[in-house]
Amino acid sequence: MKTIRVQYFALLREERGLAEETVATAAATAAELYDELRVRHGFTLPRERLRAAVNEEFAPWTAGLKEGDALVFLPPVAGG
């Protein structure tokens, strides 16, 4: 298990009810962690609609996670 700090924006923040949380996980990648959190929190956005950033840099979903990483899930931007 490792501890990851996760930040949520827009719809994900609304659905979670938090802007940030620290999670203990065995997930090896950003994709595995999102899938885990999607089930746990009932997120409605499929992973394909999001981008991931690990330690403030955009990362592929296959990016490995290590203890203490900061992960941000970025939903599509809405606006007009």
N, C-alpha and C positions, 0 to 999 in steps of 0.2 A: 504494500500500500504506500501511496505517496500523497502528499498534500499539494493541491493545486488551487491557486486563487483564480476564480472565474468572475468575469465582468459581463453584465448583460446590458443591452441597449434596445431601445424602441419596443417592439412587440414582445421580445423575450423578457425584457424588464417588467413589462405589464403582466405577462403570464406568470412570471416567477414571483412578482411582488417585492423584488429586491434588485438593487443595482449591482451588487457584488456579494459573493460568498466564498468561503473556503471549503473545499470538498476533499474528503479522503477517498481515493479511488485506486483500483488496480488497472484502470485503462492504460494501455500502452501508447495510444495515439490520440490526437485531437478528435478524430472521427469516433473512436470508441467512447470517449468521454461525452461527446455530444449525444450519441445514441443512448448512453446510460442516463444522462440528465433529461433527455426528451421523454423517456419512459417515466422517470421519477417525478418530473414536474409537469408533464402533460403538454410540452411545447407542441405547437401546431405546425411550425415551419419545418419542412424537410431539409435535411442537411445540404442538399444541392442548391438551396436558395441562399445559403449563408457563406460567409468567408470566415476564416479563422486567423487569428494573430496570436503568436506565442512570443512572449517577452517583447511586445511592442513591434513585432515584425510580421507581415503577412507570411503565412506558412501553409504548405499543402496539408490536406486532411491526414496524410500519412505521417506527418511530423511526430516524432517521438516526444513523449512528455517525461520530465524528470522532477524530482522533489523540488518544490519551491517555485515552479514555473508559474507565470501569469498568463492566463488564456482569455482571449476576448472572442466572443461569437458576434459577428457583425451581420445583421439582417439587411435586406435591400433597403435603400434609402427611398423614402416616399417624399413627394413634394410637388410643387406646382408653381 
